[in-house]
């Protein structure tokens, strides 16, 4: 289920802003999207899924269609 929003964002060429965040001390160190979504070039996305307690983790690299 976590992969679907990532694939939709890759297809539409946007990165959504982090919810309920007005600022961050790390914003100068890491590219943090705050306030409004940001347009990006369409391309692959990385989707991580972590199974807490069971130790089953997976990472998928997804390409938008077309």
Backbone torsions as a table, in degrees:
resi	resn	phi	psi	omega
1	UNK	NA	-32.4	-178.8
2	UNK	-67.0	-24.8	-175.6
3	UNK	-73.1	-29.8	-175.3
4	UNK	-61.1	-49.6	177.9
5	UNK	-60.6	-37.8	177.8
6	UNK	-63.3	-41.9	179.5
7	UNK	-67.3	-39.6	177.4
8	UNK	-64.4	-41.4	178.0
9	UNK	-65.5	-39.9	178.5
10	UNK	-64.2	-40.1	-179.3
11	UNK	-67.9	-38.7	-177.4
12	UNK	-87.2	-11.4	178.7
13	UNK	71.7	41.0	178.7
14	UNK	-135.6	154.9	171.0
15	UNK	-120.5	121.7	-179.7
16	UNK	-71.8	152.3	176.4
17	UNK	-73.0	155.1	175.9
18	UNK	-70.7	129.2	-177.1
19	UNK	-69.3	144.9	173.5
20	UNK	57.1	34.9	178.9
21	UNK	-127.9	125.2	179.0
22	UNK	-100.5	-22.9	-179.2
23	UNK	-171.5	169.3	-179.5
24	UNK	-154.5	136.5	176.0
25	UNK	-65.1	-22.2	179.6
26	UNK	-85.3	-3.5	-175.0
27	UNK	-60.2	-27.0	178.0
28	UNK	-82.0	-19.3	-178.7
29	UNK	-94.5	-32.0	-176.8
30	UNK	-128.1	144.0	179.4
31	UNK	-75.4	94.2	-177.0
32	UNK	-100.8	130.8	179.1
33	UNK	-92.2	109.1	-175.9
34	UNK	-123.8	138.8	173.1
35	UNK	91.8	-61.6	-177.8
36	UNK	-134.4	154.1	175.8
37	UNK	-65.0	160.1	-177.2
38	UNK	-124.3	134.0	176.5
39	UNK	-75.9	139.9	178.6
40	UNK	-135.9	167.7	173.5
41	UNK	-73.8	136.4	178.4
42	UNK	-60.5	137.0	-179.8
43	UNK	-176.4	-173.2	-178.2
44	UNK	-68.5	153.5	175.5
45	UNK	-127.7	156.0	177.5
46	UNK	-108.7	126.2	178.0
47	UNK	-115.9	119.9	178.9
48	UNK	-103.7	140.0	176.7
49	UNK	-133.4	122.4	-176.0
50	UNK	-115.0	128.2	178.6
51	UNK	-98.2	89.6	-177.7
52	UNK	-63.5	133.8	178.6
53	UNK	90.8	-36.9	-178.2
54	UNK	-96.6	-16.2	178.4
55	UNK	74.6	14.0	178.7
56	UNK	-98.2	115.4	-177.8
57	UNK	-124.5	151.2	179.0
58	UNK	-148.1	147.5	174.7
59	UNK	-128.7	132.4	178.0
60	UNK	-121.2	137.4	170.3
61	UNK	-103.8	120.7	-174.4
62	UNK	-117.7	140.0	176.2
63	UNK	-108.5	138.5	175.2
64	UNK	-66.9	150.5	-178.8
65	UNK	-66.0	152.3	174.7
66	UNK	79.3	NA	NA
